[in-house]
Amino acid sequence: MPTLSLKNKVFVFFISLIILVIFYFLFSFKLLDVPPGINSDEASSGFNGVLLSKNLRDENNRFLPFFVLTLDGKDWRNPVYQYTMVLIFKVLGASYYNLRLVSVIFALLSIVLIFFLLYKFEGWKLAVLGVTLLATTPILMIQAHLAHENIAPVPFIIIFLLGILLYQRKGKWRYLTLSALSLGISFYSYKALRLFVPVWAVLTYLYIVYLNSKFDFSKQTIIKSFKAILVFSIALLPFFAIIPILELKYAGAIAGGSNPSIDSYQNFFYYYLSNFDPAFLYVSGDATPYHSTGKHGALLLTSLPLFLIGAYQAIRKNSFVVFCLACFLFAPLFFGLVGSFHRANRLLAMLPPYIVVASYGGYRLWELRNRARSLWKKKALSASFLTGAILLTLNYVDFLGFYYFKYPVEVRAHFSNNSHDSYFMLSKEAKKNKLEPFIESDIYRSDGYAAKFFESSYFDRKILKWTPGTKVPATSILLTNSEILEGMKKIDLKIPVYSLQIPK
């Protein structure tokens, strides 16, 4: 890695800070409007986040549970994302914005860490390129706007790769420990990682053997490899050792409701290979409208040539990038056990190794340009690099324009009513005018976990329920589906879906 003067380090720091601020605004722009409306996964996580931040108990009255059972006993929430949310609510307060801000924070943390990883690898040029590629990845933007735990593994996988890189450079066991601990934490960040982590652990063992032997299997190199593998295993083992205990207390949480099986080797490899379908990865994206625009891939199409160049150059010259390439290619191997097909949101943890390979491809292209002896070759490579930068910019701008402005309209039917403003204004008006808040019982029932989340976030106690046909007290304010109720008057506030009314 090239060294930088103090002046250049300060310059790189401030440039990085500016990039971070820019992407904060990009990730948080229209955060409450895109996608439109809160979904049940977000609302249930948020509801339990509020409960845990207030009294350390979840909706089932469990004290600081490792996993949170929600959605009427149908789904489990993993601890990494759930307790990060609890921390955010504790520090910043519970709100719809802060609910989705959790994912924005994970996205920004990933950008900082990928910069650090690639800076340690080859310097600031590679780091800036890697940050650009990661930050402009469509699936990262989409997940940054959803309070889903899919995004939680990304920072930990970057730290896992960083630990391996530092071990390769310095040979210190503490870096293997860092790598193993981060990989172990990622195991409990999202259910797809239950399938990724064993594969990556095996690849790490093989890479440790390679680093210590370089195919010279003498007694000394075998012992050295064994010791390094033992260190990595000891650090990783506790995360697997507690599985039986967790299964006893949280039955079904580890498997996440899936039932892994192989009905035929054809289906096994079909589902595995489907994750690398170019049309899915680069053109159409996730099979569900929650995680895709349907017109843009999970990855930018213009990053594909860089990835291919990076893979080719790595096989020729760089073992660490080959390791990252292997981590990307073999990560979804066990998806054949659960029949996962074209679900990009489950592949987010594969982003770090992909970005390493793709950014290395761009970096090598630039290096070849700088080393070119003939003027025409240098100009050709410069033109290729400039063309790629322009196409990447156009590709990303096209995605952003569609995602921010057209996507919400096209997927409106797939999301619940955007009732946040109604609950927020009910709370605000009730507190301002010292009125007792009421809500129509059918609204509360139909909004489900969204109602529970907004209620726990914006109200000091449970909202009183109102049944149509009954009177409300004179000092009350009512959130209702009805246009104008007898004996009531409508408050002139622009809120979607429902209306606020008070007695005349």
Order of alpha helices (4+ residues) and beta strands (2+ residues): alpha-alpha-beta-beta-alpha-alpha-alpha-alpha-alpha-alpha-alpha-alpha-alpha-alpha-alpha-alpha-alpha-alpha-alpha-alpha-beta-alpha-alpha-beta-beta-beta-beta
